[in-house]
Amino acid sequence: MKTAIVIPARYASTRLPGKPLLRQTGKYLVQHVYERASQARCANLVLVATDDPRIAAAVDSFGGRAVLTRRDHPTGTDRVAEVAKQVNADAIINLQGDEPLLDPKALDLLADRLHHDHSANMATLAVPIQSLDQFHNPNCVKAAVVRSPLSATANPTSRRAPPASCNTSASMPTAGLFSFNSRTSLSNLWSSWKISNNCGSSAPAMLSK
């Protein structure tokens, strides 16, 4: 399976403009993320999707590949969707541009799970919430999981605590790390997902649409 990892990077961030170009370590933030992505065994292609020539120039300066996108995308997923139409890949991984410490093995796990579940159009990684503080923390993106004897369904991710009607919940440790089959319409992703039955363990579980 040919996998492309696409890193959305926007210059005009509301909270921290120019964040992808921060370089306190001597390397751009987006460079750290790019290099992590390139270390993944599944990475046949790594691209930065950006709406700003300054970010594209920075990526070019360290030997990376950048694709300029429209400026009016409301989310990083929309930016990835534009680029996904231009690449020849069986799967697309959306890797946020502010994850410089991401373990490349997480990318490999995500691609592997999607590859082996042919019914899945989308996958992400999750682990069980470990504390009440984490449960209520809006900085922790969560997926509410409703279990049945044979399967489990995950509602769309949210920063809010899942409703009490859910049997369990899982937090997203990789902050917006998603993979999609190339046949998937990226504009229709946030519907119900099913989650693999190993979600009750401490190891990352796959949620898939």
C-alpha positions as CSV (number, residue, x, y, z in Angstrom):
1,M,0.0,0.0,0.0
2,K,1.4,3.4,-1.0
3,T,1.1,5.9,1.7
4,A,1.4,9.7,1.6
5,I,1.9,11.7,4.7
6,V,0.6,15.2,4.3
7,I,1.4,17.9,6.9
8,P,-1.0,20.9,6.9
9,A,0.9,24.1,7.8
10,R,-0.8,27.5,8.0
11,Y,1.0,30.8,8.6
12,A,-1.9,32.9,9.8
13,S,-2.6,30.9,13.0
14,T,-4.9,32.8,15.3
15,R,-3.1,31.7,18.5
16,L,0.5,31.9,17.2
17,P,1.1,33.4,13.7
18,G,4.0,31.8,11.9
19,K,4.2,28.8,14.2
20,P,5.5,26.4,11.5
21,L,8.6,28.7,11.1
22,L,9.6,28.8,14.8
23,R,13.2,27.6,15.1
24,Q,14.4,27.8,18.7
25,T,16.2,24.6,18.1
26,G,17.9,25.8,15.0
27,K,15.4,23.9,12.8
28,Y,12.0,25.0,11.8
29,L,9.1,23.4,13.7
30,V,7.7,22.1,10.4
31,Q,11.1,20.6,9.7
32,H,11.1,18.6,12.9
33,V,7.7,17.2,12.0
34,Y,8.7,16.5,8.4
35,E,11.8,14.6,9.5
36,R,9.7,12.5,12.0
37,A,7.3,11.7,9.2
38,S,10.1,10.7,6.9
39,Q,11.4,8.2,9.4
40,A,8.2,6.2,9.2
41,R,8.5,2.9,7.3
42,C,5.2,3.5,5.6
43,A,6.1,6.9,4.2
44,N,6.3,6.6,0.5
45,L,5.8,10.4,0.1
46,V,5.9,13.3,2.6
47,L,4.4,16.6,1.7
48,V,3.7,19.9,3.5
49,A,0.4,21.5,2.5
50,T,0.6,25.2,3.0
51,D,-1.1,28.4,1.9
52,D,2.0,30.6,2.4
53,P,5.1,30.9,0.2
54,R,7.3,31.6,3.2
55,I,6.5,28.2,4.6
56,A,7.0,26.6,1.2
57,A,10.4,28.3,0.9
58,A,11.4,27.1,4.3
59,V,10.5,23.5,3.4
60,D,12.4,23.8,0.2
61,S,15.5,25.1,2.1
62,F,15.8,21.8,4.1
63,G,15.1,19.6,1.1
64,G,11.5,18.9,1.8
65,R,8.5,19.0,-0.6
66,A,5.7,21.6,-0.2
67,V,2.5,22.1,-2.1
68,L,0.8,25.5,-2.1
69,T,-3.0,25.4,-1.4
70,R,-5.8,27.8,-1.4
71,R,-5.9,30.2,1.6
72,D,-9.6,29.9,2.3
73,H,-9.6,26.4,3.8
74,P,-11.3,26.4,7.2
75,T,-9.4,23.4,8.6
76,G,-6.1,21.5,8.1
77,T,-8.2,18.5,6.9
78,D,-9.6,20.6,4.0
79,R,-6.0,21.6,3.1
80,V,-5.0,17.9,3.1
81,A,-8.0,17.1,1.0
82,E,-6.9,19.5,-1.7
83,V,-3.4,18.0,-1.9
84,A,-4.8,14.4,-1.7
85,K,-6.4,14.9,-5.1
86,Q,-3.0,15.5,-6.6
87,V,-1.1,12.5,-5.2
88,N,-1.0,8.9,-6.3
89,A,-1.4,7.0,-3.0
90,D,-3.6,4.3,-1.6
91,A,-3.7,6.0,1.9
92,I,-3.3,9.6,3.1
93,I,-2.1,10.3,6.6
94,N,-3.0,13.8,8.0
95,L,-0.2,14.7,10.4
96,Q,-0.5,18.0,12.3
97,G,2.4,20.4,11.8
98,D,2.9,21.0,15.5
99,E,3.8,17.4,16.5
100,P,7.7,17.5,16.5
101,L,7.9,14.7,19.1
102,L,5.6,12.2,17.3
103,D,6.9,8.6,17.3
104,P,7.2,7.5,13.7
105,K,6.0,4.1,14.8
106,A,2.6,5.6,15.5
107,L,2.4,6.5,11.8
108,D,3.4,2.9,10.9
109,L,0.7,1.5,13.2
110,L,-1.9,3.8,11.8
111,A,-1.1,2.8,8.2
112,D,-0.9,-0.9,9.1
113,R,-4.3,-0.9,10.8
114,L,-6.0,0.8,7.9
115,H,-4.3,-1.5,5.4
116,H,-5.5,-4.6,7.2
117,D,-9.1,-3.4,7.7
118,H,-10.5,-3.2,4.2
119,S,-13.9,-2.1,5.4
120,A,-12.4,1.1,7.0
121,N,-12.3,4.4,5.1
122,M,-10.6,6.2,7.9
123,A,-8.5,5.5,11.0
124,T,-7.0,7.2,14.0
125,L,-5.3,6.2,17.2
126,A,-6.6,6.5,20.7
127,V,-5.8,5.3,24.2
128,P,-8.1,5.2,27.3
129,I,-8.3,8.4,29.4
130,Q,-6.2,8.1,32.5
131,S,-7.6,10.7,34.9
132,L,-10.6,12.8,35.6
133,D,-8.5,16.0,34.9
134,Q,-7.7,14.6,31.5
135,F,-11.4,13.8,30.9
136,H,-12.5,17.4,31.5
137,N,-9.4,19.1,29.9
138,P,-10.5,20.9,26.8
139,N,-6.9,20.6,25.4
140,C,-7.4,16.8,25.3
141,V,-9.3,15.9,22.2
142,K,-11.6,13.0,23.0
143,A,-13.7,10.4,21.2
144,A,-16.7,9.0,23.0
145,V,-17.0,5.2,22.5
146,V,-20.3,3.3,22.9
147,R,-19.7,-0.4,23.2
148,S,-21.9,-3.4,22.3
149,P,-21.1,-7.1,22.7
150,L,-19.7,-7.4,19.2
151,S,-18.5,-4.0,18.3
152,A,-18.1,-0.4,19.4
153,T,-19.0,2.9,17.8
154,A,-17.1,6.2,18.3
155,N,-18.7,9.5,17.9
156,P,-16.8,12.4,16.2
157,T,-13.9,13.8,18.2
158,S,-14.5,16.7,20.6
159,R,-12.7,18.8,23.2
160,R,-15.7,18.5,25.5
161,A,-16.1,15.6,28.0
162,P,-18.2,12.8,26.4
163,P,-21.8,12.5,27.6
164,A,-22.6,10.3,30.6
165,S,-24.5,7.9,28.3
166,C,-21.3,6.6,26.8
167,N,-19.9,3.4,28.4
168,T,-16.3,4.5,28.1
169,S,-14.1,7.1,26.4
170,A,-10.7,7.4,24.8
171,S,-8.4,10.3,24.4
172,M,-6.4,11.2,21.3
173,P,-2.7,11.0,22.2
174,T,-1.6,12.1,18.7
175,A,-3.5,15.3,18.4
176,G,-5.3,15.1,15.1
177,L,-3.5,12.1,13.6
178,F,-5.8,10.5,10.9
179,S,-5.4,8.3,7.9
180,F,-7.8,7.9,5.0
181,N,-8.1,5.5,2.1
182,S,-7.7,7.4,-1.1
183,R,-11.3,6.4,-2.1
184,T,-12.6,8.4,0.9
185,S,-14.3,11.7,0.5
186,L,-12.4,13.8,3.0
187,S,-15.2,16.3,3.3
188,N,-17.5,13.6,4.8
189,L,-15.3,12.2,7.5
190,W,-16.8,13.2,10.7
191,S,-19.6,10.7,10.9
192,S,-19.9,7.5,13.1
193,W,-16.8,5.3,13.3
194,K,-16.3,1.8,14.6
195,I,-13.4,1.1,16.9
196,S,-11.4,-2.1,17.1
197,N,-12.1,-4.3,20.1
198,N,-8.5,-3.8,21.5
199,C,-9.5,-0.2,22.6
200,G,-9.8,-1.3,26.2
201,S,-6.1,-1.9,26.5
202,S,-3.4,0.7,27.2
203,A,-2.1,0.3,23.6
204,P,-3.3,2.6,20.9
205,A,-6.6,1.5,19.3
206,M,-7.8,2.2,15.8
207,L,-11.0,4.0,15.2
208,S,-12.3,3.7,11.7
209,K,-15.3,4.9,9.8
